[in-house]
Amino acid sequence: MFQSIMLRNGGSETVASIENIRDEQLPNGNVTVRIGHSCLNYKDALAITGRGSVVRAFPMVPGIDFAGTVEQSTDSRFTAGEMVLLNGFGVGEVHWGGLAGKARVDADWLIHLPPVMSDRQAMQIGTAGYTAMLCVMALERAGVTPNKGEVVVTGASGGVGGIATLLLSKLGYRVVAITGRPQEADYLHALGAKTILSRGEFEKPGKPLQKQRWAGAIDSLGGPALANVCAGMVEDGVVTACGLAQSIDFPATVAPFIFRGVHLIGINSVYRNLADRIVAWRRLADTIDFGALEAMTTTIPLTEVCSTASDIVDGKIRGRIVVDVDA
Ligand code: NDP
């Protein structure tokens, strides 16, 4: 028996509770993992609170990522005792996920944990940090080097935004952080942000073309914030769009794209190919400042997952939430 968060369909609402699960109840898969740590991402919070259409089949164990130890495997790529991690592939949405003591999954969805990282450190990074690294890699591939100019990061107090700020500053970029929480200025400077701007400036529709400010952007908000960021890019600037914490809408014009050659690159971490996953996690292992990561982490037990999920959707949580599934 092990403990798990379980989501059940309560008609007009999602009912979340902690349940005891037996191994036989786990879904099909060729690798069983004893989970060491999981974490809470924005998508997990939407699933648990029922405030977004994330869960496609009930009952569901939420948790889009986890790290732990292989307990059993019938796939030759993984053997018992090895440390592994998983991000995405519909886990926690259509297949039981990581907010539990164990998971059984398809071997194709797993990668080995980078040797320098513990399972807790992997979940301090989590899908938020892995996505931030995919954004950084996309900027690099598009030619945005530190000498090209500033890189703007939205949702900077959150998981993707915070780790993006940490990574970019470590890689030598000058980071401009946009936040709705000016009281987090010291925190954002400690992550490496050079300039902090108020989200309020970016929440209302703006002019199609604005003052040219940024060479690169990592946006996790969508909505008017993404439109205003696009409008403020320099010639040939590159915007990576990965989130919708403000809105799924994109109320923009084509002006930045056709008059300034701005590039807009979408980032989908969920079904990313294996090669990119391995590179992203190796780069994270090489680049991340684990001390700074610790300072942006709060660790909670399974019993605090539901209340914390509400706080995440309400934009009250700073940094990353790690879940110790055995605490
Ligand atoms: P977090 O909750 O950790 O951070 C989101 C941040 O956005 C908040 O800290 C806050 O930052 C800001 N924010 C929150 N609510 C609002 C709002 N209503 N309007 C404007 N800004 C708001 O989430 P994550 O960083 O984990 O995820 C961010 C987004 O990225 C989500 O939409 C998530 O689904 C998406 N995502 C997408 C992935 C992909 O594969 N494409 C993978 C991972 C995440 P502040 O207070 O500093 O402004």
Residues whose N, C-alpha, C, O or C-beta is under 5 A from the ligand:
A	BS01	NDP	N41 Y42 K43 T127 A128 T131 G155 A156 S157 G158 G159 V160 G161 I178 T179 G180 R181 R199 S220 L221 C242 G243 L244 A245 Q246 I267 N268 S269 V270 I312 V313 G315 I317 G319
